[in-house]
Amino acid sequence: MRPSGWLVLFLVLVVVTFGLTGDHRFPAPRPLPGPPEDAPRVIVAMGDSTISGEGAGDYETGTNGEKGNWCHRSANASIFQVRVPGVEKAYNLACSGAPSAQVGLGDVEQYTEISQAKQLARIAARNRVTAVVVASGANDDPAFSHVLDSCVQAWAGRELPCSQSVGPRWERRVDKMIPKLTNALRDIRTVMHNAGYQRGDYSLVVQSYAAPVGTDVARGLQDLSGCPFLSEDLRWVEEEAVPVLTAGVRTAARNVDARFLDLSRAGIGREACTSERDPDSEWFRRLAVEWNDLQHDDRATHALQESFHPNANGHEQFGQCLSEFLTSVDRAAACLPGREGNLHAAASPE
């Protein structure tokens, strides 16, 4: 072996020896920056209309159509109903109609707003985020709100029942959603990691969707006065569409090792149009028309936007259930009514 070869072998042995013993002088990796220890403890909501507060009224200034922003973030949204010891503030980044790409780090804008994950980065740097709660996926391939619109059109006789027109392709549409939601959730993990958080420093909670309508429509309300759906479509939404969508969201949560909160049965018996005499007992908006908006070209297309979303009562209940889940050690739970009628987080398999 030539002298240069011996020199190379010697250097390799030195590096290996010091590497195995751990007695080397290579500098340790610099720790990632993190929020100061005395930063306020906060929770953050991200996603679409079901968590932004669509349907709950009292919308944040700037999100009720001003300059094209229809995110409809409500002061009554579920994230503001959460009570967790030590948490000082809640942030709502969710935006009505947002697809998963806008929740993640994509370049997609929703109603003039940039990526929610990029907005999260600023919050995570200034505060100590203890939980990020995400409701997303329905505005991807499932296009759930548009499906409900087609169900209404079917009631009017303008289309086939949505159980027939959409039902046969529904599972495939949900399957296409899963990787998109998974990527958005991974982006959230990346943002938190880059802000200096370890996974044990915060909870990433993914929640599913509740059925806004069901088969128990009260007499006289299965029309334009409340819930204009065909009976077969009401059954399909409750028994097939929402359970399949829930399974897809659960899979995405599992893909990123997130906690999962199942809302699929949270509204049973409290859906829109279930009460003939007491609409306030319902947790979802009926067919809702903002008549004043119809008089303005820039607002008319959003006049029905609140329809079939959780109302303020629903958000209050979802927030109470979320509070119980966040203060538990359960990896997964379902929001189910207790004997007194309020929602509680019941531990369930992941």
LUMMAR-286445 format. One record per residue (C-alpha): y, z, x negated; residue in one letter. Coordinates in Angstrom, 1 decimal. Each point is the difference from the previous one (the first is absolute). Layout:
BEGIN
Y, Z, X, residu
Y, Z, X, A
...
END
This chain:
BEGIN
Y, Z, X, residu
0.0, 0.0, 0.0, M
3.5, -0.9, -1.3, R
2.5, 2.8, -0.7, P
2.0, -1.0, 3.0, S
-3.2, 0.4, 2.1, G
-0.5, 3.6, -1.3, W
3.6, 0.8, 0.9, L
-0.4, -1.1, 3.6, V
-3.3, 2.0, 0.3, L
1.7, 3.1, -1.4, F
2.9, -0.3, 2.5, L
-2.4, -0.5, 2.9, V
-2.0, 3.1, -1.0, L
3.2, 2.1, -0.2, V
1.2, -1.0, 3.5, V
-3.4, 0.6, 1.5, V
-0.4, 3.4, -1.7, T
3.4, 1.3, 1.1, F
-0.5, -1.5, 3.5, G
-3.3, 1.9, 0.4, L
1.2, 3.3, -1.3, T
3.2, -0.1, 1.9, G
1.8, 1.2, -3.1, D
2.5, -2.9, -0.2, H
3.7, -0.3, 0.0, R
0.4, -2.8, 2.5, F
2.7, 1.0, 2.5, P
-1.2, 1.0, 3.5, A
1.1, -2.3, 2.9, P
3.4, 0.8, 1.3, R
-0.3, 1.7, 3.5, P
1.4, -2.0, 2.8, L
3.3, 1.2, 1.4, P
-0.3, 2.2, 3.1, G
2.4, 1.7, 2.4, P
1.5, 3.3, -1.2, P
-1.9, 3.1, 1.1, E
2.9, 1.2, 2.2, D
0.3, -3.3, 1.9, A
-0.2, 0.2, 3.8, P
-3.5, -0.3, 1.5, R
-0.1, -3.0, 2.3, V
-2.3, -2.2, 2.1, I
0.3, -3.7, 0.5, V
-1.0, -2.3, 2.9, A
-0.7, -3.7, -0.7, M
-1.3, -2.8, 2.1, G
0.8, -1.7, 3.3, D
1.2, 0.7, 3.5, S
-2.6, 2.7, 0.9, T
1.4, 2.3, -2.6, I
3.7, -1.2, -0.2, S
0.6, 1.4, 3.4, G
0.1, -3.3, 2.1, E
0.0, 1.1, 3.6, G
1.3, 3.5, -0.7, A
3.7, -0.8, 0.3, G
2.9, 1.6, -1.9, D
-0.1, -2.6, -2.7, Y
1.5, 0.5, -3.4, E
3.4, -1.8, -0.4, T
-0.6, -3.3, -1.7, G
-3.5, -0.5, 1.3, T
0.8, -0.8, 3.7, N
0.9, -3.7, -0.5, G
3.1, 0.5, -2.2, E
0.2, -3.0, -2.4, K
-3.5, -1.1, 1.0, G
-1.7, 3.3, -0.8, N
-2.5, 0.8, 2.8, W
-2.1, 2.5, -1.9, C
0.5, 2.5, 2.8, H
-0.4, 3.2, -2.0, R
0.3, 2.9, 2.5, S
1.2, 3.5, -0.4, A
-3.0, 0.9, 2.2, N
-2.6, -1.7, -2.2, A
-3.2, 1.9, -0.8, S
0.9, 0.6, -3.6, I
3.0, 2.1, 1.1, F
-2.3, 2.1, 2.2, Q
-2.1, 1.1, -3.0, V
0.2, 3.6, -1.0, R
-1.5, 0.8, -3.4, V
0.8, 3.2, -2.0, P
2.2, -0.8, -3.0, G
1.0, -3.5, 1.2, V
3.8, -0.2, 0.3, E
0.5, -3.6, 1.2, K
-1.7, -3.1, 1.4, A
0.9, -3.6, -0.8, Y
-0.8, -2.9, 2.3, N
-0.3, -3.3, -1.7, L
-2.1, -1.7, 2.7, A
1.3, -3.1, 1.7, C
-1.0, -1.5, 3.3, S
-2.1, -3.2, -0.4, G
-0.5, 0.6, -3.8, A
-3.1, -1.7, -1.5, P
-2.0, 1.6, -2.8, S
1.8, -2.1, -2.6, A
3.3, 1.5, 0.9, Q
-1.5, 3.5, -0.1, V
-1.3, -0.7, -3.5, G
1.8, -1.5, -3.0, L
0.2, -3.6, 1.4, G
3.2, -2.0, 0.2, D
-0.2, -0.1, 3.8, V
3.0, 1.2, 1.9, E
-0.3, 1.5, 3.4, Q
3.2, -0.1, 2.1, Y
2.1, -0.2, -3.1, T
-1.7, 2.9, -1.8, E
-1.8, -0.3, -3.4, I
-3.4, 1.3, -0.9, S
-0.7, 3.5, 1.3, Q
-1.9, 0.9, -3.2, A
3.1, -0.8, -2.0, K
2.0, 2.3, 2.2, Q
-2.7, 2.6, -0.5, L
0.5, -0.2, -3.8, A
3.6, 1.2, 0.3, R
-1.0, 2.9, 2.3, I
-2.9, 1.0, -2.3, A
2.3, 0.1, -3.0, A
2.5, 2.4, 1.6, R
-2.3, 2.2, 2.0, N
-3.5, 1.5, -0.2, R
-1.9, -2.1, 2.5, V
-2.9, 2.1, 1.4, T
-1.4, -2.6, 2.5, A
0.4, -3.7, 0.8, V
-1.1, -0.9, 3.5, V
-0.8, -3.7, 0.7, V
-0.6, -1.9, 3.3, A
-0.4, -3.6, -0.8, S
-2.2, -3.1, 0.5, G
0.4, -0.9, 3.6, A
2.8, -2.5, -0.8, N
-2.2, -1.9, -2.4, D
-2.7, -2.3, 1.3, D
-0.8, 2.1, 3.1, P
3.7, -0.4, 1.2, A
-0.8, 2.7, 2.6, F
3.4, 0.0, 1.7, S
-0.2, -3.8, 0.5, H
-3.5, 0.5, 1.4, V
1.4, 2.5, 2.6, L
2.6, -2.6, 0.8, D
-2.7, -2.6, 0.6, S
-1.8, 2.5, 2.3, C
3.2, 0.2, 2.1, V
0.2, -3.8, 0.1, Q
-3.7, 0.0, 1.2, A
0.9, 2.4, 2.8, W
2.7, -2.5, 1.0, A
-2.6, -2.8, 0.1, G
1.5, -1.9, -3.0, R
-2.8, 0.6, -2.4, E
-3.7, 0.9, -0.1, L
-0.7, 3.8, 0.0, P
0.6, 1.2, -3.6, C
-3.5, 1.5, 0.0, S
-1.2, -3.6, 0.1, Q
2.7, -1.8, -2.0, S
0.2, 2.6, -2.8, V
-3.1, 2.1, 0.4, G
-2.5, -2.3, -1.6, P
2.2, -0.2, -3.2, R
1.3, 3.5, 0.0, W
-2.5, 1.5, -2.6, E
0.7, -2.9, -2.4, R
3.7, 0.5, 0.3, R
-0.4, 3.7, -0.8, V
-2.3, -0.8, -2.9, D
2.8, -2.2, -1.5, K
2.4, 2.8, 0.4, M
-2.0, 2.5, -2.1, I
0.8, -1.4, -3.5, P
3.7, -0.4, 0.9, K
0.3, 3.6, 1.1, L
-2.1, 1.1, -3.0, T
2.4, -1.7, -2.4, N
3.0, 1.7, 1.7, A
-1.6, 3.4, -0.4, L
-0.8, -0.7, -3.6, R
3.7, -0.9, -0.6, D
0.9, 3.4, 1.4, I
-2.4, 1.6, -2.4, R
1.6, -2.0, -2.8, T
3.5, 1.0, 0.9, V
-1.0, 3.7, 0.1, M
-1.9, -0.3, -3.3, H
3.0, -1.7, -1.7, N
2.2, 2.9, 1.3, A
-2.2, 2.4, -1.9, G
-2.2, 1.3, 2.9, Y
-3.7, 0.7, -0.4, Q
-2.1, -0.6, 3.1, R
-0.4, 3.7, 0.5, G
3.8, 0.4, 0.2, D
0.3, -1.6, 3.4, Y
-2.0, -1.1, 3.0, S
-0.2, -3.6, 1.0, L
-0.8, -0.1, 3.7, V
-0.9, -3.1, 1.9, V
0.1, 0.3, 3.8, Q
-1.4, -2.4, 2.5, S
1.3, -1.3, 3.4, Y
-0.3, 1.5, 3.4, A
-0.7, -2.1, 3.1, A
3.2, -0.3, 2.0, P
-1.7, -1.1, 3.1, V
-3.4, 0.8, 1.6, G
-2.1, -0.6, 3.1, T
1.4, 3.0, 1.9, D
3.1, -1.7, 1.3, V
1.5, 1.8, 3.0, A
0.2, -1.6, 3.3, R
2.8, -2.5, 0.4, G
0.8, -0.2, -3.8, L
-2.2, -2.9, -1.1, Q
2.9, -2.4, 0.3, D
3.6, -0.6, -1.3, L
1.0, 3.5, 1.2, S
-2.1, 1.5, -2.8, G
-3.1, -1.6, -1.6, C
-0.6, -3.7, 0.8, P
-3.4, -0.4, -1.5, F
-3.3, -1.3, 1.4, L
-2.7, 2.6, 0.5, S
-2.3, -1.7, -2.5, E
2.8, -0.1, -2.6, D
0.7, 3.7, 0.5, L
-3.6, 0.7, -0.6, R
-0.1, -2.2, -3.1, W
3.0, 1.6, -1.6, V
-1.4, 3.5, 0.5, E
-3.7, -0.6, -0.7, E
0.1, -2.8, -2.6, E
3.3, -0.9, -1.5, A
1.2, 3.4, -1.0, V
-3.4, 1.3, -1.3, P
-0.5, -3.1, -2.2, V
3.6, 0.2, -1.3, L
-0.6, 3.7, -0.8, T
-3.1, -0.8, -1.9, A
1.9, -2.5, -2.1, G
2.8, 2.4, -0.8, V
-2.6, 2.7, -0.9, R
-1.6, -2.5, -2.5, T
3.3, -0.7, -1.7, A
0.7, 3.8, -0.3, A
-3.4, 0.5, -1.5, R
0.6, -2.8, -2.5, N
2.9, 2.0, -1.6, V
-1.5, 3.4, 0.5, D
2.7, 1.0, 2.6, A
-0.4, 2.5, 2.8, R
-0.5, -1.4, 3.4, F
1.4, 1.1, 3.4, L
-1.6, -1.6, 3.0, D
2.4, -0.4, 3.0, L
-2.2, -2.4, 1.9, S
-0.9, 2.6, 2.7, R
3.3, 1.9, -0.2, A
1.5, -1.5, 3.1, G
-3.0, 0.0, 2.4, I
1.2, 1.1, 3.4, G
3.6, -0.2, -1.2, R
0.4, -3.8, -0.4, E
2.7, -1.9, 1.7, A
-0.3, -0.2, 3.8, C
-2.6, 2.8, 0.3, T
2.2, 2.1, 2.3, S
1.2, -1.1, 3.4, E
2.5, 2.8, 0.5, R
0.9, 1.4, -3.4, D
0.8, -2.7, -2.6, P
1.2, 2.8, -2.4, D
-3.6, 1.1, -0.4, S
-0.9, -3.3, -1.7, E
0.3, -0.4, -3.8, W
0.7, -3.8, -0.1, F
2.7, -2.2, 1.4, R
-0.8, -2.2, 2.9, R
1.4, -3.6, 0.2, L
3.5, 0.7, -1.2, A
3.0, -2.3, 0.4, V
3.4, 0.7, -1.6, E
2.0, -1.9, 2.7, W
3.3, 0.3, -1.9, N
-1.6, -1.8, -3.0, D
-0.9, -3.0, 2.2, L
3.8, -0.7, 0.3, Q
0.4, -0.5, -3.8, H
-1.6, -2.9, -1.8, D
-0.6, 1.9, -3.2, D
-1.8, 2.8, 1.8, R
-1.7, -1.7, 2.9, A
-3.2, -0.8, -2.0, T
-0.5, 3.7, -0.7, H
0.5, 1.2, 3.6, A
-3.7, 0.7, 0.5, L
-0.6, 1.4, -3.5, Q
-0.6, 3.6, 1.0, E
-2.8, -0.8, 2.5, S
-3.4, 1.7, -0.4, F
1.1, 2.1, -3.0, H
-0.3, 3.8, -0.3, P
2.9, 1.7, 1.7, N
1.8, 3.2, -1.2, A
-2.8, 2.2, 1.6, N
-2.7, -2.0, -1.7, G
1.7, 0.3, -3.4, H
0.4, 3.7, 0.5, E
-3.7, 0.3, 0.6, Q
-0.9, -2.3, -2.9, F
2.3, 2.1, -2.3, G
-1.7, 3.2, 1.0, Q
-3.4, -1.4, -0.7, C
1.2, -1.4, -3.4, L
1.4, 3.4, -0.8, S
-3.5, 1.6, 0.5, E
-1.6, -2.7, -2.1, F
2.4, 0.3, -2.9, L
-0.4, 3.7, -0.2, T
-3.9, -0.3, 0.0, S
-2.3, -1.0, -2.8, V
-1.8, -2.6, 2.2, D
-0.4, -3.5, -1.4, R
-0.1, -1.5, 3.5, A
0.8, 1.2, 3.5, A
0.5, -1.3, 3.5, A
2.9, 1.0, 2.3, C
-1.6, 1.3, 3.2, L
1.3, 2.0, 2.9, P
-0.8, 3.7, 0.2, G
-0.6, 1.9, 3.2, R
3.7, 0.5, 0.5, E
0.5, -3.7, -0.3, G
1.8, -0.2, -3.3, N
-1.3, -2.0, -3.0, L
-1.8, 1.7, -2.9, H
-1.5, -1.3, -3.2, A
-3.8, 0.2, 0.3, A
-1.9, -0.6, -3.3, A
-2.1, -3.1, 0.1, S
-2.1, -2.1, -2.5, P
1.9, -2.2, -2.4, E
END
